Amino acid sequence: MRGESVDDVELLIRNRERPDGVSISVNARPLRDDAGELRGGIIVLRDITEMKKTESNLRQTVQHLQEQAELMETIFNCIAWTPIGDQARDVDFACPASALMAPGACS
């Protein structure tokens, strides 16, 4: 440490015992005397490995849910609706099953 401050710098540290690594967040501040001379520093290291894994899992879940929503929209758009009075009911499934593999095909 050379007198500068560090905020939330993320490091991945690997070794033979932890080949997948450990994610660490680093914060640091210089310690100065009354005259402003550098006398030392304080560094805080925080293990954020589990937080990073949780973030990754959340991103994957969001992606999966977005794909499911697109599929549901495709299915909904494939149904031909005919109004009957104040209600609507499905009368025809307007696209082949193969179109369900390409979202937006029946829109």
C-alpha positions as CSV (number, residue, x, y, z in Angstrom):
1,M,0.0,0.0,0.0
2,R,1.5,3.3,-1.1
3,G,-1.0,5.8,0.5
4,E,-3.9,5.4,-1.9
5,S,-7.4,4.2,-1.0
6,V,-8.9,1.1,-2.6
7,D,-12.7,0.5,-2.8
8,D,-14.3,-2.9,-3.5
9,V,-11.6,-4.3,-5.7
10,E,-12.4,-8.0,-6.5
11,L,-9.6,-10.6,-6.7
12,L,-9.7,-14.3,-7.5
13,I,-7.1,-16.2,-5.6
14,R,-6.2,-19.8,-6.6
15,N,-3.8,-22.3,-5.3
16,R,-3.4,-26.1,-5.3
17,E,-5.7,-26.4,-2.3
18,R,-8.4,-24.2,-3.9
19,P,-8.1,-24.8,-7.7
20,D,-11.5,-23.1,-8.3
21,G,-10.3,-20.1,-6.3
22,V,-11.7,-17.8,-3.7
23,S,-13.2,-14.4,-4.6
24,I,-12.1,-11.6,-2.3
25,S,-13.2,-8.0,-2.0
26,V,-10.5,-5.6,-0.9
27,N,-11.0,-2.2,0.7
28,A,-8.0,-0.2,2.0
29,R,-7.2,3.2,3.6
30,P,-3.9,4.9,4.4
31,L,-3.2,5.9,8.1
32,R,-1.6,9.3,8.5
33,D,-0.4,11.2,11.5
34,D,-1.5,14.7,12.4
35,A,1.1,16.2,10.0
36,G,-0.3,14.1,7.1
37,E,2.7,11.8,7.0
38,L,1.9,8.2,6.0
39,R,2.3,5.9,9.0
40,G,0.6,2.8,7.9
41,G,-2.6,1.5,6.4
42,I,-5.6,-0.6,7.0
43,I,-6.8,-3.3,4.6
44,V,-10.0,-5.2,4.8
45,L,-10.3,-8.5,2.9
46,R,-13.7,-10.1,2.6
47,D,-14.5,-13.5,1.2
48,I,-17.3,-13.0,-1.4
49,T,-17.0,-16.5,-3.0
50,E,-20.6,-17.5,-2.0
51,M,-22.0,-14.2,-3.0
52,K,-20.4,-14.6,-6.5
53,K,-21.8,-18.1,-6.8
54,T,-25.3,-16.8,-5.8
55,E,-25.1,-14.0,-8.3
56,S,-24.2,-16.5,-11.0
57,N,-27.0,-18.8,-10.1
58,L,-29.4,-15.8,-10.1
59,R,-28.3,-14.8,-13.6
60,Q,-28.9,-18.3,-14.8
61,T,-32.3,-18.4,-13.2
62,V,-33.3,-15.1,-14.8
63,Q,-32.1,-16.3,-18.2
64,H,-34.2,-19.5,-17.8
65,L,-37.3,-17.6,-16.8
66,Q,-36.9,-15.2,-19.7
67,E,-36.7,-18.2,-22.1
68,Q,-39.8,-19.7,-20.5
69,A,-41.7,-16.3,-20.8
70,E,-40.7,-16.2,-24.5
71,L,-42.0,-19.7,-25.0
72,M,-45.3,-18.9,-23.2
73,E,-45.7,-15.8,-25.4
74,T,-45.1,-17.9,-28.5
75,I,-47.7,-20.4,-27.4
76,F,-50.2,-17.7,-26.6
77,N,-49.6,-16.1,-30.0
78,C,-50.3,-19.4,-31.7
79,I,-53.8,-19.7,-30.4
80,A,-56.5,-18.2,-32.6
81,W,-59.0,-16.5,-30.4
82,T,-62.7,-16.0,-31.4
83,P,-64.9,-13.8,-29.3
84,I,-68.2,-15.3,-28.2
85,G,-70.3,-12.8,-26.3
86,D,-68.2,-11.2,-23.6
87,Q,-65.8,-14.2,-23.5
88,A,-63.1,-15.5,-25.7
89,R,-62.3,-19.1,-26.2
90,D,-59.6,-20.9,-28.2
91,V,-60.7,-22.4,-31.4
92,D,-57.5,-23.3,-33.2
93,F,-53.9,-23.9,-32.5
94,A,-52.5,-22.0,-35.4
95,C,-48.9,-23.2,-35.7
96,P,-47.0,-26.5,-35.7
97,A,-45.1,-27.8,-32.7
98,S,-41.8,-27.2,-34.6
99,A,-42.6,-23.4,-34.4
100,L,-42.4,-23.6,-30.7
101,M,-38.7,-24.1,-31.0
102,A,-38.4,-20.7,-32.6
103,P,-40.0,-18.0,-30.4
104,G,-41.9,-15.4,-32.3
105,A,-42.6,-17.7,-35.3
106,C,-46.4,-17.5,-34.9
107,S,-46.6,-13.8,-33.9
